[in-house]
Amino acid sequence: MPFLMLLFPLFLSATKKVQVLNLKTEYKTNPIGISELHPRLSWELVSTEKNVRQIAWQIRAALSEKDLKSGKNLVWNSGKVVSEKSLNNTYEGRALKSRDKIFWQLKIFTNKGETSWSKVNSFEMGFLAETDWKASWIGLDKVFEGDTLAKHSRLAARYVRKEFQTANKAIKKATIYISGLGFYEAFINGTKTGDYVLAPAPTDYTKSVLYNTFDITEKLKPGANNAIAVILGNGRFFTTRYEGGGKMRHFGFPKMIAQIEIRYKDGTVQTVISDSTWQITADGPIRANNEFDGEEYDA
């Protein structure tokens, strides 16, 4: 009996040296704007011991961090799943809805014991239905001085702007859903949203268009006048070679769509959408731009 009692604490100390780290959803840490109905979850098993192998895992998920940690009102409890797989395990909880934010964590069963529950991670759904979009596509379907639709086309960047007033109360969360064709850069009160370049990724625009989602809570000023500004580049939407070779496909003049949803702590929601009230001009420093010929910038 004394011999067994000595072994037991040694076994416990070994399991404490095993951790679950780098939790990912769709290869990202705490992403927002997910469109996959069964997001793929991944993680890494880290240990200071040798020959530690995952033999099973358990994931639980909830709509709030409080419920998750208490184990109540779970939207998914996988139970113990016997598997060595730690990459792209699909979420199989209750059906996901637009804007759902899911908090999740897991523990791993190894050949040398089980880990404690991991830190809490999350993922947030984007728009899952076309009706979620209240905004409209806007742009300028014409050329301006200096533009040309000749074989070697030139088109100045479009500059789009909208001012809006926020309510004089605490903001819980603010999110922007945005796309620009071909490329865009968006600024909230003078600060760029995200660190993307050449966004969104090009697609066959007759079949699909991608959009980005950003948390802009910290960029907004409650009870004040705020502004969103967007620069639209040509990308592969307005073709580099408008006439002639026929190899480059032309989809039209640059356009954008944006929807800002501001959720206040009192439960009310304010929505700002792109529409005909936004200001648009081509009178800016970027006089021509495309992926092949570069950019002309007149300071």
N, C-alpha and C positions, 0 to 999 in steps of 0.2 A: 504493500500500500504506500509507504513513504516514497518508493521508487516512482510509482505512477504519479504521485502528487508533484514530484520534481519535474516530470516531463510536461505536465499540463501548462504551467506558466511559460515554458520555453516555446511551446506550440503557439500560444497567444501572441508572444512577442514577435514571432515570425510573420504572422498574418498582418500585424500592424505595419510591416515593411512593404506591403503590397497596396498600391493605390490605383484608382481609375482616374485618368487625366485626359485632357484634350477632347472633351465631348463635342461632337459636331452634329449639325443637322444639315443635310444636303451640302456637306463639306464646309460649312461655315459655322462660326461661333455665335450663338444667339441671333440668328438671322431674322429679318422681317421681310414681309412681302413674298412669302412662300406660296407657290401655286400648286405644288404636288399634293394630291389628296392623301397619299400615304408616304410622308417624308421619310427619308432614309437616315438612320441614326448610327453614328460611329463613335468609337472611343479607343483609348490606348490603355493597356495594362502595364504598369511600371512597378518594378520591384528591385530591391537591393539584393535579393536572394537569387540563386541560380535555379534553372529548371522549374520555373513557376509557369504553369499553363492554365488558361481559362478552360473550364469544363462546362460552365453554365452561366447564365445571366438572368437578371430580373430587372425590369423597368417599370416604374410607376409614373403617372402623369396626372396633372390636375389643371384647372383653370386659374388657380391662384397658388402662390408660393406657400401661403398659410395652410391651405388644404393639403398640399403635397406633403409638407413636413409632418402634418398630423395623421396623414394616411386616410383622410376623410374626403368624400365627394370626388373620388378619383374618376377620371374619364378613361383611364386605362391602367390595369394592373396585369402585367404579362404572366405573373407567376414565375416559377423557376423554369427556364427554357434551357434544356440541355443542348449546348452548342459551343463550339470553339470560335465561331464567327464574331468578329468585332468590327466589321466594316459593312455598312449598308444594311443594317437590320431595320425593317420597315415598321413604322408606327401602325398599330392595329387596334387603336382605341375607338371611341365613339366618332361618328362622322364629323369631319371638320367643316367649319363654316367660315365665310369671309370675316376677316379681322380677328378671328380667334387667336388668343395668345395662350400657348400651352407651356407649362412648366414641367420639366421632367428630370429625373435622376435615376441612377441604377446602382446595383451592386453586383459584384462578380464572385462566382464560386470557382475556386481554383483547386488544384491537386494538393494544395497546402493550406486549405481553409478558405474562408470567404472574407471579402472586404467589407468595410462599413459603407453606408450609402454615400454616393458621390456628392459633390457640390451641385447645386441646382442650376440647370441650364434651361433655356427657353427657345421657342420659335414662334413666330407670328405669321398668320396667314395674310395673303394679299386679297385681291378681288377674285372671287371664284365664279362670278356671274357677270355677264355684260351689263346687266341692269345696275350693278354697283357703281358704274361710271355715270355721274351726273354732269360731268364736264363735256365740253365740245372741242373738236379739233379747230385750231385757228391758225391763220397764216396770211401771207400776201401772195396772191396768184397773179403776179405781174412783175415786169422788170422795171428797174429804175435807171437813172443816168449812170453810165459806166457799166451797166450789165449788158450782156449780149447772149443771144441764143445761137450764135454761129457755131461752126464746127468745133472751135476751141472756145467753149463756153466760159463765161465769167458771171458770177453772181455774188453780190455782197451778202454778208451775214445779216440775218434778221434779228432785231432787238425788240424784245417783248417785255412789257412791264404792267404791273397792277398794284395799286395801293389798297389796303383794306384795314379796317378798324377792328381791334380785338376788344372783347368785353373787359370791364374793369373787375376781374375776379381771377382767382388762381387757376392756372392751366395745369391739368393733370397730364395730358399728353397731346402732342401735335404731330401729325404725319402728313407727308406729301407723297402722292402717287403721280409720277410724271414720265412723259416720253417726248422725245423730239426727233423729227425725221428730216435729214439724216442724222446729225449729231446735235447734242445740246450741252450747255452748261447752265446750271440754275443757281441763283443767289437769293438768299433771304436776308433782308436788311444789310446787304453788302457782303455777306459771308457765303462762300460757295458751299453747296450741299454735296457731301460725299467727296471722295478722292478719285472718282472715275474719270477717265479720258476716253474719247471716241465712244461715248455712250449715247443710245443703247447699241448693243451688238447688231450688225446688219442681218436682215432676214429677206426672204422673198415677200416683199410688202403686200403682194396680192393675197397672201395666205395667212401671215401672222405678223404681229408687231410686238416688240418687247417693251416693257416699262420698268422703271426703278422705283423703289420705295425708300424713303429716308425719314428718320425721326428728327424733327426740327423743333422739339420742345424748347430747347435752350436758346434757340435763335430768335424766338418771338418775344415781343414786349407786351405784357398784358395791359389792357386799358390804354392803348396807344395806337398810333398810326404805324402800320407795318407795310413792307413792300416786297414783292417777288419780282425778280428780273431774270430773263432767260435769253441766252444767245443761241441762235439756231444756225448751224452750219449745214453744208450740202450733203456731206457723206456720200452714200450711194443711192440716195433718194432722188436728188436732182443730179443727173448724170454729168460726169466730167466731159463727155463728148456728146453734146446734145444732138448733133447731126453728123452724118458722114459714115463712119465705120460700121455702125449698126451692131457693134459688139457690146456696148454698154446700154443697159436697160434704163429707161427714164420713167419715173413714177409721178413726178410733179414737183411743184415748188415746196420748199421746206415748211413743215407744219409742226405744231406741238399740242399737247394736251396735258393739263395739270389739275389735280384735285387735292386741296388741303383740308384735312379734317382736324378741327381743334376740339378736344374734349376737356371740359372744365371739371373741377373737383365737385361741383354741385350736381353733376350728371348731365348738364346741357351740352349740346354739340353745335358748333359753328362750322359751316362748310364754305370754302372759297373755291370757285371753279373757273376754268378758262372759258371765256365767252366773248361776245362782241364788244364788251365794255373795256377790254384790255387795250392798251396802247401798243402799236406796232410800227416800227420804222426800219428802213434799210440804211439810214444815214448814220453810220458808225464807223469806227476805225478799220474794221476788217472789210476790205473792198473786194476781195475775191478769195475763194478757198475751195480746195478739193484735195483728195488724197494723193493725186499724181503730180500736180503742179505746185503744191504747197499753199502758202497763204500770203496775201499782200496786206500789210498793216500800215495804215496812214495815221501816224501819231499826231 
